[in-house]
Amino acid sequence: MTTAAPPINNTQFSVNMTTKSQEQSLYQSSGAIVAAIVVGVIIIFTVVLLILKTYNRRMRVKRELEPKTTKPAMPPALGQNSNSLSQHPTVTFIPVDIHMQSR
């Protein structure tokens, strides 16, 4: 005696497989888009970094090759007896530690 197998609904099976493959392709394509954006941002940062590095190098070379002007060590004297008057008293502020423990 043989038993008959129940009929398989082929339309539901093919629709379900199509939906899964569409979802899977969407996930894969969105992952590819995110990866492309990340790679693009890394490339942009690298290009900006190289541009700034070459600019900094050029400016440093330019500063080093410029003739240096000699500045006087002391400011010019202001009238007669400037040696005694030019020394102004200085006040130094020493902050007190706020967290000192009082005894």
C-alpha positions in Angstrom: 0.0 0.0 0.0 1.2 3.4 -0.9 0.1 6.7 0.7 -0.3 9.8 -1.3 1.9 12.8 -0.4 0.2 16.1 0.3 0.5 18.6 -2.6 3.1 21.3 -2.2 2.1 24.9 -2.8 4.8 26.1 -5.2 3.6 29.7 -5.5 4.0 30.4 -1.8 7.4 28.8 -1.8 8.7 30.9 -4.7 7.3 34.1 -3.3 8.9 33.5 0.0 12.3 32.8 -1.7 12.0 35.9 -3.8 11.3 38.0 -0.7 14.3 36.6 1.1 16.6 37.1 -1.8 15.4 40.7 -2.2 16.0 41.4 1.5 19.3 39.8 1.3 20.3 41.8 -1.7 19.1 45.0 0.0 21.3 44.2 3.1 24.3 43.5 0.9 23.8 46.6 -1.2 23.4 48.8 1.9 26.5 47.3 3.4 28.4 48.1 0.2 27.1 51.7 0.2 28.2 52.2 3.8 31.6 50.7 3.0 32.0 53.0 0.0 31.1 56.0 2.1 33.6 55.1 4.8 36.4 54.5 2.2 35.5 57.9 0.6 35.7 59.7 3.9 39.1 58.1 4.6 40.4 59.1 1.2 39.1 62.7 1.7 40.8 63.0 5.1 44.1 61.6 3.6 44.1 64.1 0.8 43.4 67.0 3.3 46.1 65.8 5.5 48.7 65.6 2.7 47.7 69.1 1.5 48.1 70.5 5.0 51.4 68.7 5.4 52.9 70.1 2.2 51.6 73.6 3.0 53.2 73.4 6.5 56.5 72.3 4.9 56.5 75.1 2.4 55.7 77.7 5.0 58.4 76.4 7.3 61.0 76.5 4.5 59.8 80.0 3.6 60.2 81.2 7.2 63.7 79.7 7.4 64.9 81.3 4.2 63.6 84.8 5.0 66.3 87.2 6.3 65.9 87.7 10.0 65.5 91.2 11.3 67.6 92.0 14.4 65.5 93.5 17.2 67.1 95.6 20.0 67.5 93.7 23.2 66.4 96.6 25.4 63.7 99.1 24.6 64.9 102.6 23.6 65.6 105.0 26.5 62.9 107.5 27.4 64.7 110.7 28.3 67.4 111.4 30.8 68.0 109.3 33.9 66.2 106.5 32.1 68.2 103.8 33.9 66.8 104.5 37.3 63.2 105.2 36.1 62.9 102.3 33.7 63.0 99.7 36.5 59.4 99.5 37.6 58.5 97.5 40.7 57.0 94.2 39.9 54.2 92.5 41.8 54.0 88.8 41.8 50.8 87.0 42.7 51.2 83.7 44.5 47.9 81.8 44.6 47.0 80.1 47.8 46.0 76.5 47.6 42.3 76.3 48.2 42.4 72.7 49.4 44.8 73.4 52.3 43.6 71.8 55.5 43.2 74.3 58.3 44.7 73.2 61.6 
